[in-house]
Amino acid sequence: MNEWKNYLIKHQDQFISELLEFLRIPSVSGLSEHKRDVMTAAEWVEKRMKTAGIESVRIIPTDGHPVVFGEWHHAAGKPTVLIYGHFDTMPGEPFDLWDNPPFEPVIKDGRLYARGATDDKGNMFIPLIVAEAMLKTGGSLPVNLKFLFEGQEEIGSPQLPDFINTNKDLLACDLVLCADGGQWAEDQPALILGTKGLAEMQIDVQGPDHDLHSGVYGGTIANPIHALVHILDSMHDDDGRVTIDGFYDKVRPLTVAERAQLARVPFNEAEYLSETGAINLFGETGFNTYERSGARPTLEINGIAGGFQGEGIKTILPSTAQVKISCRLVADQNPAEIAEFVLAHVNKVAPPGVEVEAYVGEGGPADPYLIPASDPGLAIAASVLKDVYGREPYQIREGGTIPVNALFLQYLKAYTIVFSFGLRDECQHSPNEFFRLSSFQIGQRAYGMLLKRLGKEFRNEGNNIIPDLTGVQIKTKHIAGNIHMLEATRDVAGNIGVSVGKDGILLVDTQFAQLSDQIREALKAIGGNEIRYIINTHSHEDHSYGNAALGENATLVAQEQSWERMKNNPIQSIEKVITFDKEKSIDFNGERIDILHFPNGHNISDAIVIFTKSNVVHMGDLLNAGNCSFPFVDLNMGGSIAGLVRNMKSILQIIPQDAAIIPGHYELTDKEGLKMTYDMILETIGIVRDQMESGKSLEQIKDKGFPAKYDSWGTGYADASQWIENLYHGL
């Protein structure tokens, strides 16, 4: 089971020796004299990938420095993960500030000193040798892997956008792991949720065609510096808010949960201010300094020029003035659109008497990037880091820009998780850059665990992974009043609740688009006509991937966090949407239908639907299967064991004693069946917790199992082994 770990331990000296060899290559992408060295580094990476057992390895040229690609694609039915890193480095200058030459690596006190050690050769090497360890010891990988290593990151990756766009099929994946970045501290992990986008502009102001005598012409000819100051002063109000029309229109507001998440990150405003040498903090009112830095858009003046700048004084009225401006942008803002807003504002407020030209700067725009906090891959990465470091990772937003993250999302429709192990004190881009060997080893363990868990747990709703639905039929069951249940003949899709009556059809959940014809036929059989409403109990694919196919003329009702996950997926989203936070009621077919949010049980956004007159409750996957079935808690989507217990207890208190209950899957049940499941959960939590506290491993707990009375359970989605594992990771 741990053969790959033993392989890494056994070959550690070899890997360090190889890394030293790699670091001796001065692959400085920004200096033309090192162009051949960048190619040499690409050739080293190509050879090393082949040695590791990666297939289809090749150097691919661009109009600049090359990229190296390789893949291993034999894990049928498993997700495809693209691993990104770079083998180019910054220049070594100033050489005299290094204790040793930058491309002559040395190891001192458990640290490997060299240019590129932490950024990024040491970090990009980690996932490659982990893949080798798994292939050499087990002959396979738990996921399909693709590697993309580039040689131009340190100069802004100018050719990478076109390369990714041109090679979308080659690079197609479910998730990207970025091996370029780091952790919060040696003992504290972190995951980057967001980075800012970038738009750059320049404003040139022309007054007279030459500098004028300020005594003769002052007060009679417009001064271009005065004009520029007027323009710039109009861009902010006294509270630090940007006053340009449209600037905030698409800014996604911070939710209460997001602000609480950011508040978990240690941030000392006094230390932050001290680092700058400034006298006071400043910024947009209504937000603290950390929120402004990482989660709010800004407009900054980067440089201003005009008039006489030499020693002494020269009494002139200058002929020109210039300014360079940059905007750092947040989720949903478009750099090109923001640039247009700024240019329009300049033209609107420009005073008379001068010619003003405003245009987009030479630097390429970059889109902002934000991965949802509920992303399943992010949750899996967080669980790995927690197990490795013994602490929950901070979830952070950075004010800087990482263009490649947004590029992968734009062209590959895949989110990027920065999973790397450098630390902020390791002098990247500075003399005496280093990488801790302890981080090198921690990274290997973490990458191995991550690939294993991704293979077992990852589901990419955005890329629409669909099970085999061949031969699946839909059967109907009348429950009470207007309410029916549609159930698939194989457990590949969730139960659909149906209200049929004079107002039309209301569906609770929709299964898969591929089953929409069978679902429509079943609806006809129970007297249905037009589908007016679709309510989603949550966003899992087996409950919502039929939304668009069935809801062309319907209104979708979804809890806010469910909608956030579904809105960008065309098979889950429809045009008319009603969202709610805690509860929502609809009057339909002669009864009130209550929709109640029970967060952080089965997942973050679970809702139950109560048909108040018919006395029927659809519980979705809060009760994922009927009688004698173990539950499933999606820890990767905000679910929790404690939340499941809390929610079930609350639901037992509010639903009538004689209510019929539609579970997420399998047969109809009732309140007695729900209570039986609740009691089982409490008892099995106690069993697993006691064994964990006595030091038992997961495998030992699985071997012991549950009492014999639960032998007949586990006919639903989860068996006893899966439920034990759920409890082990969730308690």
C-alpha positions, 0 to 999 in steps of 0.5 A: 500500500505504501510502496510508492512512499518507500520508493521515494525514501529509498531514492531520495539521495538520487532525487536531490543529486538530480535536482542539483544537476537541474539547477546548474543549468542557467536557464534565464529566459529574460537574457538572450545569451541564455536562450540555448540554456533554456533549451538545455533545461527543456531537454533535461526535463524531457529526458527526466520525464521519459525516465519517470515513465511518462509517455508521449513526451516531447519538446514543443516549440513556440515563437519564444522559449519552448514548452515540454509536454507528456502524459500518462492516460490509462486510468479509465473512468478517472479524472485527468489532471494537468500539472503545470510548472516552469523550468526557466529562472530569473537572472542571477544578478547581482552576483556579488550579493550571493554567498555562492554563485547562483548556478553552482548549487550548494546544500547548507543546514538543510537548505538547497541554495541556487537560482531557481531552487524554490522558483520553480525547479525544486517545486516542479520536480516534486510531482514528476518523481511522485508519478515515477514512484507510483509507476515504478512500484505499482505500474499505474497512476490513480488518475490520468496525468498530463504535464505542461512545463514551460520555459518563459514564465519569468518573462510573463509567458508571452506565447503561452495564451496562444499555445494553450488556445491552439492546443486545447484538445492536447491539454484537456483536463478536469483539473490543473495543479500548479507546482509554482507557489508555496505554503503560508509557513513551515507549519501552516498550509495555505490554498490560494483562492483568488488572484487579481487581474490586470489592466494597464493604461497610459495618458498623454497630455499635450499643451503648447508645442514647446515649453513656455516661459511661466511668467509670460504665458502662465495663466493664459495657456492651459498647463498640461500638468494641471490638466493631468492632475485634474483628470487623476483627481477625478478618479477617486473620491475622498473615501478611496472609492474609484469614481469611474462609471462602470468600474464596480458594475461586475464586481462580485460582492463578498459574502458573509461566509467569504469575509469570515473565511478571509478573517481566519487568515492572520493579518497584522495591520501594524506590521503591514504598515511597518513594512511599507514605511508609510505613515497611515493605512488608506483605502476604500471604506467598508473593507479592512486592509486585507480585504482591500489587498486581495478581494477588492479592485483598485486603480493606482497611478504607477508613474507620472512625468512632465516638466522640469525634474532637474536640480534647482528650478526652471520656471516653465509652463511645460508642453507635455505630461504623462501618467501610467495607470494600472487597475488590479481587478477581481472576479467577473471584471473584464480587463478590456472593459475596465480599460474602456471605462477608464479611457471614456472617463478620461475623455469625459473629464479632460479640461479644455485647452489641451489635447489628451490621448488615453490608450491601453498600455504595452503590458498584456491584460490578465483576467482575474482568477477565483476558484469557488471555495466549494470546488471539489478539487480544492476541498480534496487538496485542503484535506490532504494539507490538513493531514500533512500539516495537522492544521486546516489550510488558510484560504487566501486571496492575493493582490498579485496576478498569476495569468496562467490560472485564468488562461487554463480556466478560459481555454480549458474550462478547468480550475487551477489549484496552486499546490506547491511548497515554497515559502515566502522567506526563500528569496525567490528573485533575490540573491541566495534563493533557497529551497528547504529539503524538508519542504521538498520531502513534504511536497512528495508525500502531499502530492502522492496523497493528493493524486490518490484522493483525486482518483478516488474522490474527485468529481468535476461537475463542470466537465460533465462526467456522466455514468453509463445510462444504457438501458436505464428506465424511469418508473413512477410511483404515486405517493399522495395527493398531487405528488409522485416519485420518478425513480431510475431502474438502476441507481445512477440518478437521484429520485425525482419528486413531481407535483402534477395539477392544474398549474402544471408540473413542478419537479424536485431534481432532474437526474441526467439530460440523457434520461430526459426523454424517458422522464418526459414519457413518465410525466405524460403517464401521470397526466403531466403537461408543461414543466413550470418549476424545477427545484434542486435539492443540491448541485450534484450531477445525478440530481441536476444535470437534466435542468436545461434539457427539461427546463426550457420554459421553467423557472429554476429554484435553487439555494444560493450556493447551489446556484453558484456551482451550477450557473456556469454549467450550461446543462445545469443552468436555465434562463429563469432562476430564483435563488434563496438563502435560508428558505423559500415558499411557492404556492403551486397546484393547490398547496404551499411548497416549503424549501428549507436550507440545511447547510453543511450536512451532506454538502454545503447547500442541501435543501429539503422540499416539503409539500405541506398539503400532500404531507410529502417531504423530498430530502435529497441526499440529506437522506441519500437512501431509504431504509437500512442504508448508510449515508454519504457526506461529501466532505469535499463540498462543505459537508460535515458529520456534525452538520449531518447529525444536526440537520437530521435532528432538526428535520425529525423535529419539524416534519409530521409523524405520518409524512412520506419521505422521498430520499435522494435514492432508492425506495420511499421511506417515512419518519420511522425510517429516518429516525432509524437512520439517525440512530444508526449514525449516532451509534456508528459515530461513537464506534469509529470515534472510540477506535480513533481515540484509541489510536486505531488506523483506518484499515484497522477500524474497517477490519473491525467493522460494525455490529452484526445488526448492520450487516444488512445495511449498505445496499445504497450508495455507501457500504459500511467500509465507505461510511467508516472512511467518511467518518474517519476523515470527517470526525 
